[in-house]
Every structure is written in C-alpha cells, then in structure tokens.
Amino acid sequence: MKIDRLNWSILACLQKNARQSNTAIGKHVGISSAAVGERIKKMEDAGVIDGYFTQISHTNAGYQLQAIITIRAFMGKLKPFLLKVQSYKEVVNCYRVTGNENIVMEVVLKNQKHLESFIDELIVYGETKTQIVLSQVVGNNPVRP
C-alpha cells in the first residue's frame, strides 16, 4: 500500500489520540470525515494500522521505577528465557537483539526492592546490566515519510 503525505498526517493524528473522531482528523488534515474513514479502513485492511491500545501511566499505577535491562544469555539459557519472559508482568517491551547482549527489556517496577528481586530472577538466565530511566525524551513518534 502506498502511504502518501495525507495518510502520514492521519497516522500522526491517530497516534496522538486514536479516539478522536474522523471529523476532527479531517479538519486537521483538510479532507472530509468520510474520506478519513475510507483511508483508515484501507490502512487497517493493509495491515499498516495493526491495532489500537490504551496508554497506561505506570507511575500512577504504582510503578515508580522504569529501567532498561540487558541480558547476555548463558549458553543454553536463551530459549528458556524467551519462554519465561512472557510471564513477567514487569516487562513492557522485550527485544532480541544483535551484539554482546541478546536481550533488551524495558521494565517497570514498584521500587528498588522490586528491582532487586526481579534482577535475582533474571540472573539464572544470564549476565544482566541495568539502567534506570530518568525521563522519556522521545516516545510514540510516528514514522515519517
């Protein structure tokens, strides 16, 4: 599917607020509500838009720490970890990557004690490195043409 500048503008509007009306999006991008609806439907059908979600404030939900944890998996521990990681409620995002570390995770935790016990669970799978997130500089930006 070809994504033109108008579709990129619609996607940017949806990423800011997926609950806004087609009319509001249309006013912003300069086309009718019906045309916005048709373009959104086509992008959904083509898989360009593959879902809508609720963004949660982890801080307001009681998770005061956010961290990036990398793991350099021990021999034979990567596949068991890939199965286990899906059960960790603390993991917001997890990526298998190239380089010395096999795994990069974004996690949210209630406090330092929670972080310590979480790392204790991880170290059976490999060597960990932890970085505490101070602030988010960029997030949820649409891909630009």
VOBA-153079 format. One record per residue (C-alpha): residue in one letter; chain; x, z, y. Coordinates in steps of 0.001 Angstrom, whole numbers, always signed. Layout:
BEGIN
+----+----+---------+---------+---------+
| aa | ch |      xx |      zz |      yy |
+----+----+---------+---------+---------+
|  A |  A |       X |       Z |       Y |
...
+----+----+---------+---------+---------+
END
This chain:
BEGIN
+----+----+---------+---------+---------+
| aa | ch |      xx |      zz |      yy |
+----+----+---------+---------+---------+
|  M |  A |      +0 |      +0 |      +0 |
|  K |  A |   +1250 |    -840 |   +3482 |
|  I |  A |   +1288 |   +2145 |   +5785 |
|  D |  A |   +1108 |    +918 |   +9359 |
|  R |  A |   +1555 |   +2943 |  +12551 |
|  L |  A |   -2155 |   +3773 |  +12648 |
|  N |  A |   -2054 |   +5194 |   +9113 |
|  W |  A |   +1044 |   +7230 |  +10045 |
|  S |  A |    -878 |   +8620 |  +13029 |
|  I |  A |   -3829 |   +9520 |  +10799 |
|  L |  A |   -1479 |  +11205 |   +8313 |
|  A |  A |    +124 |  +13211 |  +11133 |
|  C |  A |   -3335 |  +14396 |  +12258 |
|  L |  A |   -4263 |  +15393 |   +8711 |
|  Q |  A |   -1004 |  +17295 |   +8267 |
|  K |  A |   -1686 |  +19288 |  +11431 |
|  N |  A |   -5254 |  +20067 |  +10330 |
|  A |  A |   -6746 |  +18475 |   +7216 |
|  R |  A |  -10157 |  +19946 |   +8066 |
|  Q |  A |  -10617 |  +18102 |  +11336 |
|  S |  A |  -13371 |  +15524 |  +11462 |
|  N |  A |  -12864 |  +11791 |  +11220 |
|  T |  A |  -14357 |  +11629 |  +14708 |
|  A |  A |  -11639 |  +13912 |  +16112 |
|  I |  A |   -8934 |  +11923 |  +14336 |
|  G |  A |  -10459 |   +8674 |  +15586 |
|  K |  A |  -10391 |   +9904 |  +19189 |
|  H |  A |   -6747 |  +10848 |  +18794 |
|  V |  A |   -5626 |   +7547 |  +17229 |
|  G |  A |   -8053 |   +5245 |  +19069 |
|  I |  A |  -10353 |   +3948 |  +16312 |
|  S |  A |  -13871 |   +4722 |  +15103 |
|  S |  A |  -14776 |   +7573 |  +12769 |
|  A |  A |  -15853 |   +5060 |  +10107 |
|  A |  A |  -12505 |   +3230 |  +10318 |
|  V |  A |  -10656 |   +6552 |   +9934 |
|  G |  A |  -12748 |   +7364 |   +6856 |
|  E |  A |  -12013 |   +3959 |   +5310 |
|  R |  A |   -8280 |   +4295 |   +5925 |
|  I |  A |   -8198 |   +7835 |   +4500 |
|  K |  A |  -10120 |   +6705 |   +1403 |
|  K |  A |   -7700 |   +3809 |    +849 |
|  M |  A |   -4702 |   +6133 |   +1204 |
|  E |  A |   -6280 |   +8608 |   -1254 |
|  D |  A |   -7022 |   +5808 |   -3736 |
|  A |  A |   -3439 |   +4501 |   -3434 |
|  G |  A |   -2021 |   +7990 |   -4012 |
|  V |  A |    -424 |   +8196 |    -565 |
|  I |  A |   -2607 |  +11258 |     +48 |
|  D |  A |   -2492 |  +13222 |   -3170 |
|  G |  A |   -4272 |  +16402 |   -2161 |
|  Y |  A |   -5320 |  +18918 |    +448 |
|  F |  A |   -4343 |  +22571 |    +446 |
|  T |  A |   -4618 |  +25853 |   +2256 |
|  Q |  A |   -1505 |  +27073 |   +4018 |
|  I |  A |   -1042 |  +30793 |   +3460 |
|  S |  A |    +690 |  +33234 |   +5787 |
|  H |  A |   +2861 |  +35058 |   +3285 |
|  T |  A |   +3718 |  +37697 |   +5869 |
|  N |  A |     +55 |  +38503 |   +6473 |
|  A |  A |    -494 |  +38569 |   +2697 |
|  G |  A |   +2104 |  +41344 |   +2349 |
|  Y |  A |   +5267 |  +39362 |   +1561 |
|  Q |  A |   +7752 |  +40390 |   +4257 |
|  L |  A |  +10836 |  +38611 |   +2882 |
|  Q |  A |  +11389 |  +34929 |   +2359 |
|  A |  A |  +14538 |  +33785 |    +583 |
|  I |  A |  +16266 |  +30736 |    -796 |
|  I |  A |  +17753 |  +31434 |   -4214 |
|  T |  A |  +20001 |  +29038 |   -6076 |
|  I |  A |  +20848 |  +29315 |   -9755 |
|  R |  A |  +23768 |  +27885 |  -11636 |
|  A |  A |  +22294 |  +27989 |  -15115 |
|  F |  A |  +24288 |  +29312 |  -18059 |
|  M |  A |  +24858 |  +26944 |  -20990 |
|  G |  A |  +21577 |  +26564 |  -22873 |
|  K |  A |  +19526 |  +28504 |  -20303 |
|  L |  A |  +18275 |  +25703 |  -18053 |
|  K |  A |  +15351 |  +24570 |  -20205 |
|  P |  A |  +14122 |  +28117 |  -20909 |
|  F |  A |  +14332 |  +28827 |  -17169 |
|  L |  A |  +12336 |  +25686 |  -16312 |
|  L |  A |   +9533 |  +27007 |  -18515 |
|  K |  A |   +9750 |  +30596 |  -17236 |
|  V |  A |   +9888 |  +29765 |  -13511 |
|  Q |  A |   +6311 |  +28502 |  -13607 |
|  S |  A |   +5098 |  +32045 |  -14294 |
|  Y |  A |   +6839 |  +33696 |  -11319 |
|  K |  A |   +4286 |  +34408 |   -8599 |
|  E |  A |   +7095 |  +34832 |   -6066 |
|  V |  A |   +8173 |  +31185 |   -6267 |
|  V |  A |   +6709 |  +28993 |   -3531 |
|  N |  A |   +8825 |  +25910 |   -4338 |
|  C |  A |  +11389 |  +25194 |   -7008 |
|  Y |  A |  +13635 |  +22157 |   -7270 |
|  R |  A |  +16031 |  +20971 |   -9950 |
|  V |  A |  +18975 |  +19523 |   -8036 |
|  T |  A |  +22376 |  +17950 |   -8446 |
|  G |  A |  +25586 |  +19809 |   -7659 |
|  N |  A |  +27064 |  +23097 |   -8828 |
|  E |  A |  +23729 |  +24886 |   -8727 |
|  N |  A |  +20973 |  +23457 |  -10942 |
|  I |  A |  +18025 |  +25122 |   -9234 |
|  V |  A |  +16970 |  +25794 |   -5638 |
|  M |  A |  +13952 |  +28049 |   -5119 |
|  E |  A |  +12015 |  +29156 |   -2086 |
|  V |  A |  +10583 |  +32592 |   -2817 |
|  V |  A |   +8517 |  +35228 |   -1013 |
|  L |  A |   +8926 |  +38915 |   -1721 |
|  K |  A |   +7365 |  +42146 |    -533 |
|  N |  A |  +10586 |  +43957 |    +340 |
|  Q |  A |  +14244 |  +44457 |    -621 |
|  K |  A |  +13332 |  +46392 |   -3772 |
|  H |  A |  +11152 |  +43478 |   -4895 |
|  L |  A |  +14045 |  +41089 |   -4191 |
|  E |  A |  +16401 |  +43231 |   -6258 |
|  S |  A |  +14082 |  +43345 |   -9277 |
|  F |  A |  +13392 |  +39606 |   -9001 |
|  I |  A |  +17121 |  +38806 |   -8995 |
|  D |  A |  +17526 |  +41122 |  -12005 |
|  E |  A |  +15037 |  +38901 |  -13870 |
|  L |  A |  +16868 |  +35732 |  -12853 |
|  I |  A |  +20422 |  +36715 |  -13788 |
|  V |  A |  +19748 |  +36306 |  -17509 |
|  Y |  A |  +19430 |  +32561 |  -16807 |
|  G |  A |  +22496 |  +32060 |  -14647 |
|  E |  A |  +24553 |  +32928 |  -11611 |
|  T |  A |  +22406 |  +33399 |   -8516 |
|  K |  A |  +23040 |  +33092 |   -4800 |
|  T |  A |  +20502 |  +34444 |   -2352 |
|  Q |  A |  +19966 |  +33666 |   +1312 |
|  I |  A |  +17375 |  +35500 |   +3392 |
|  V |  A |  +15331 |  +33199 |   +5627 |
|  L |  A |  +15355 |  +34324 |   +9260 |
|  S |  A |  +12946 |  +31712 |  +10647 |
|  Q |  A |  +11488 |  +28289 |   +9927 |
|  V |  A |  +12923 |  +25596 |  +12172 |
|  V |  A |  +11063 |  +22565 |  +10748 |
|  G |  A |   +8199 |  +22536 |   +8305 |
|  N |  A |   +5406 |  +20303 |   +7093 |
|  N |  A |   +6570 |  +17399 |   +9221 |
|  P |  A |   +5053 |  +14054 |   +8309 |
|  V |  A |   +7397 |  +11368 |   +7114 |
|  R |  A |   +7916 |   +8991 |   +9963 |
|  P |  A |   +7979 |   +5190 |   +9723 |
+----+----+---------+---------+---------+
END
